[in-house]
């Protein structure tokens, strides 16, 4: 079955049965809006039919069968239903990884499937690359809503169609960082937090739009955005509301593209941009990576963070993250303004492997307090 929206229902699902209390465990093959097949799994939660569901988005080189992904899913399933899936190019999913661009379509398909199972409230929780994807997905929906409300605009047209933003030509598809030559190597890893902390609120008042990669992007009129949308961004932007999220949690997410300021990120760039690196990715990490550059460059997490509101947003980052230092979550929090909440976790490393069950429990309690854990 072909999809015409940002996500479609299952294509040949294999389930373990369904009873009077709703769907049971299921494994399904979904189809993203561009036709790529996405491997997905469902675990029912302890609550009533129609309760909240967590859609979990893994990091680069992960997949839904990896032990650290299953551990997180099982911990969350004590509180709510959970949908896990493998991004394109990972695990049993089709296609090739675009490292954060077309992956928004995979998330959209998973969210649409979750809603089709009867869940009216969806929490998207992403780690590392998956964190950037949940931010971009929610921001694109917010941008589409603002565009639809703007006088004289029609839904489904991209915000800005003339010319790519300066500095985007020749950009390689990597999560984390700025365009080449802007803020490369910035490593603001100063001072560990004393436990979880909330970042200070960004100052109120208008800000001048920065250049590409120069910092947080304040909200501007959607029609005035100076960049074309990538094909994946356009499909989510124009795809309707079936795949919308009600609450967003991003753990260890990059703020911007092309970051090379840490040794792990320089190795990741080699893995993605070099033929030998992509061979290592395929054979060593079971990750199939699409060669070539992004054209156009997709909107970054920082660029889209201002448009997530009013959907609740939580950013979580470890003060010992070896991939993305603390300037990344702080830039995201500044971009989100007073809307986004930031936890900086003392002693925490990177993504799923560094997220223990205690932190997952705290994330769920935050979701409950903010309404994501409430039934419809």
C-alpha positions in Angstrom: 0.0 0.0 0.0 1.4 3.3 -0.9 1.5 6.2 1.4 0.4 9.7 0.6 0.9 11.2 4.1 3.9 11.5 6.3 3.4 8.0 7.6 1.3 5.0 6.8 -0.2 2.0 8.5 1.5 -1.4 8.7 2.3 -3.3 5.5 1.9 -7.0 6.4 2.0 -6.9 10.2 2.8 -10.0 12.2 1.1 -9.9 15.6 0.9 -12.2 18.6 -2.8 -11.7 18.9 -5.3 -9.1 20.2 -7.7 -9.5 23.0 -10.6 -7.7 24.7 -8.2 -5.3 26.4 -6.6 -4.0 23.1 -3.7 -4.9 21.0 -1.0 -7.2 22.3 2.7 -7.4 21.3 3.1 -6.9 17.6 5.9 -6.7 15.0 5.0 -4.8 11.8 6.5 -3.6 8.6 5.5 0.1 8.1 5.9 2.2 5.0 7.3 5.7 5.3 5.9 8.5 3.0 8.7 8.0 0.5 8.1 4.2 0.3 10.9 2.9 2.5 9.9 0.0 4.7 10.4 0.4 8.4 10.6 -2.4 10.9 8.6 -1.7 14.1 7.5 -3.4 17.3 4.7 -2.7 19.8 4.6 -3.5 23.5 1.3 -2.8 25.3 1.4 -0.9 28.6 -0.2 -1.6 31.9 -2.9 1.0 31.5 -6.3 1.0 29.8 -6.9 0.9 26.0 -6.2 4.3 24.5 -3.7 5.3 27.1 -0.5 7.1 26.3 2.2 5.5 24.1 5.9 6.2 23.9 7.5 6.1 20.4 11.2 5.5 21.0 13.7 6.7 18.4 17.2 5.1 18.7 20.6 6.6 17.9 22.8 6.2 14.9 24.0 2.6 14.4 21.2 1.3 16.7 18.1 -0.6 15.9 15.0 -1.9 17.7 16.6 -5.2 18.5 19.8 -3.8 20.1 20.0 -4.7 23.8 20.2 -1.0 25.0 17.1 -0.2 23.0 15.2 -3.2 24.3 16.2 -2.3 27.9 14.8 1.2 27.5 11.6 -0.1 25.9 11.0 -2.7 28.7 11.6 -0.1 31.4 9.1 2.3 29.8 6.6 -0.4 29.2 6.1 -0.6 32.9 4.4 2.8 32.6 2.9 3.0 29.1 2.6 1.3 25.7 5.9 1.5 23.7 6.5 1.5 20.0 10.1 0.9 18.9 11.3 1.0 15.3 14.5 0.8 13.3 15.4 3.9 11.3 16.1 3.4 7.6 19.4 1.7 6.9 19.4 0.1 10.3 18.5 -3.4 11.4 15.7 -5.0 9.4 14.4 -1.7 7.9 14.9 -0.9 4.2 16.7 2.0 2.6 19.8 3.7 3.6 20.5 6.1 6.5 20.5 9.8 5.8 21.8 10.6 9.3 18.8 12.7 10.4 17.1 14.0 7.2 14.7 11.4 5.8 14.5 9.8 9.3 11.7 12.2 10.1 9.5 10.1 7.8 10.3 6.9 9.7 9.3 8.5 12.9 6.1 9.9 11.3 5.2 6.3 10.2 5.8 5.0 13.7 3.7 7.7 15.3 0.9 7.1 12.8 0.9 3.4 13.6 0.8 4.1 17.3 -2.3 6.2 16.9 -3.9 3.6 14.7 -3.6 1.2 17.6 -6.0 3.4 19.6 -3.5 5.7 21.5 -4.7 9.3 21.5 -1.6 10.7 23.3 1.9 10.2 21.8 5.2 10.9 23.5 8.2 10.9 21.2 11.5 10.1 22.9 14.7 10.2 20.9 18.4 9.5 21.7 21.3 11.2 19.9 20.4 11.1 16.2 16.9 10.0 17.3 16.8 13.1 19.5 17.5 15.4 16.6 14.7 13.6 14.7 12.0 14.0 17.3 12.9 17.7 17.6 12.8 18.2 13.8 9.5 16.2 13.5 7.8 18.3 16.2 9.2 21.6 14.9 8.1 20.8 11.3 4.5 20.2 12.6 4.6 23.5 14.5 6.0 25.3 11.5 3.2 23.8 9.3 0.6 25.0 11.8 2.0 28.6 11.8 2.1 28.5 8.0 -1.5 27.4 7.8 -2.5 30.2 10.1 -0.6 32.9 8.2 -2.7 35.1 6.0 -2.5 34.4 2.3 -0.7 31.1 2.6 -1.8 27.6 1.7 -1.0 24.5 3.6 1.5 22.2 1.8 3.7 24.8 0.3 7.2 25.0 1.6 8.4 28.0 3.7 10.7 29.6 1.3 11.5 28.2 -2.1 14.1 30.4 -3.5 17.7 29.5 -3.2 19.4 27.6 -0.4 20.7 29.4 2.6 24.2 30.7 2.3 26.8 28.2 3.3 24.8 25.1 2.6 26.3 24.1 -0.7 28.5 21.0 -0.6 27.4 20.0 2.9 27.9 16.4 4.0 25.0 14.7 5.7 26.0 14.5 9.4 24.1 15.0 12.6 25.6 17.5 14.9 27.5 20.7 14.0 27.3 23.7 11.8 28.1 24.2 8.2 31.8 23.9 7.4 33.8 26.8 8.8 31.2 28.0 11.3 31.7 27.0 15.0 33.6 23.8 14.1 35.5 22.5 17.0 33.5 24.3 19.7 33.7 22.1 22.8 32.2 24.1 25.6 32.6 21.2 28.2 33.1 23.5 31.1 32.1 22.6 34.7 29.9 19.5 35.5 26.4 20.1 36.8 25.6 19.3 40.4 22.9 16.7 39.6 20.1 17.6 37.2 19.8 21.3 36.6 17.4 23.6 34.7 19.2 25.9 32.3 18.5 29.6 32.7 15.7 31.1 30.6 16.7 32.9 27.5 16.2 36.6 27.6 13.0 37.9 26.3 12.7 40.3 23.4 13.4 40.2 19.7 16.6 38.9 18.3 18.2 39.4 14.9 18.1 36.3 12.7 21.6 34.8 12.9 23.6 33.4 9.9 23.8 29.7 9.3 25.3 27.9 12.2 25.8 31.0 14.3 23.4 30.2 17.1 19.8 29.8 18.0 17.3 30.8 15.4 14.4 32.8 16.8 10.9 32.4 15.3 10.2 34.3 12.2 7.3 34.5 9.8 7.1 31.1 8.2 6.9 32.6 4.7 10.2 34.4 5.3 12.4 31.4 6.1 15.4 31.7 3.7 15.8 28.0 3.0 14.0 25.5 0.8 12.8 22.3 2.5 14.4 19.0 1.9 12.1 16.4 0.4 11.6 14.7 3.7 10.9 17.9 5.5 8.4 18.9 2.8 6.5 15.6 3.2 6.2 16.0 7.0 5.3 19.7 6.6 2.5 18.9 4.1 1.5 15.5 5.6 -1.4 16.4 7.9 -1.8 15.8 11.6 -2.1 12.0 11.9 1.6 11.8 12.9 1.7 14.7 15.3 3.2 14.3 18.8 1.9 15.5 22.1 5.1 15.7 24.0 8.8 15.6 23.0 11.8 14.3 25.0 15.3 14.6 23.3 18.3 12.9 25.1 21.9 13.6 24.0 20.7 15.4 20.8 23.0 17.5 18.6 21.9 21.1 18.2 23.3 21.7 14.7 24.9 20.0 11.7 28.5 19.2 10.8 30.0 19.3 14.3 33.5 17.9 14.4 34.7 19.3 17.8 35.1 15.9 19.5 37.1 12.8 18.5 34.0 10.5 18.4 32.3 13.0 16.0 35.4 13.1 13.8 35.3 9.3 13.6 31.5 9.5 12.8 32.2 11.9 9.9 34.8 9.5 8.5 32.2 6.6 8.8 29.6 8.6 6.9 31.7 10.5 4.3 34.3 8.0 3.2 33.6 4.9 1.1 35.7 2.7 3.4 33.9 4.2 6.4 30.5 3.3 4.9 31.8 -0.2 4.3 32.8 -0.4 8.0 29.4 0.9 8.9 27.6 -1.8 6.9 29.8 -4.7 8.0 30.7 -3.6 11.5 27.6 -1.8 12.7 24.9 -3.2 10.5 24.2 0.3 9.2 23.7 1.1 5.6 24.6 4.7 4.8 23.6 6.7 1.8 26.5 8.3 0.0 26.5 11.9 -1.2 25.7 15.3 0.3 22.4 16.7 1.6 20.8 18.8 -1.1 19.2 20.9 0.2 20.4 20.8 3.8 17.5 19.9 6.1 16.4 22.4 8.8 18.5 21.7 11.9 17.2 20.9 15.4 18.1 24.4 16.6 16.3 26.1 13.6 13.1 24.1 14.3 13.2 24.2 18.1 11.3 27.6 18.3 8.3 26.1 16.5 7.8 23.1 18.9 5.7 25.1 21.3 3.0 24.7 22.6 4.0 20.9 22.6 5.9 20.3 25.9 9.6 19.8 25.4 12.3 18.3 27.6 16.0 18.2 26.7 18.3 15.9 28.6 22.1 15.8 28.3 25.0 14.4 30.2 27.9 16.5 31.4 30.3 13.8 30.3 28.8 13.3 26.8 31.9 12.4 24.6 30.1 13.3 21.4 28.3 16.6 22.0 29.4 19.0 24.8 27.0 21.2 26.8 26.8 24.0 24.3 24.5 21.7 22.2 21.7 21.4 24.7 22.1 24.9 25.8 21.7 26.2 22.3 18.6 24.1 21.9 17.2 25.4 25.1 17.9 29.0 24.0 16.2 28.4 20.7 13.2 27.0 22.4 13.1 30.0 24.7 11.1 29.7 27.9 9.2 26.8 26.5 11.9 24.2 26.6 13.1 22.5 29.9 16.7 21.3 30.2 18.2 18.7 32.5 21.9 18.5 32.7 22.8 15.1 34.3 25.9 14.8 36.4 28.2 12.0 35.3 26.1 10.9 32.4 27.6 9.9 29.1 25.8 9.6 25.7 22.4 8.4 24.7 20.7 5.0 25.4 23.8 3.4 26.8 24.1 6.1 29.5 20.4 6.3 30.3 19.7 4.1 33.3 16.3 2.9 34.5 16.2 5.6 37.2 16.5 8.3 34.6 13.9 6.6 32.4 11.5 6.6 35.4 12.1 10.3 36.0 11.4 11.0 32.3 8.1 9.2 32.6 7.2 11.2 35.8 7.9 14.4 34.0 5.6 13.3 31.1 2.9 12.5 33.7 3.3 16.0 35.3 3.1 17.8 31.9 0.1 15.8 30.6 1.8 13.4 28.3 1.1 10.5 30.7 -2.6 11.4 31.1 -5.3 9.5 29.2 -7.3 11.4 26.6 
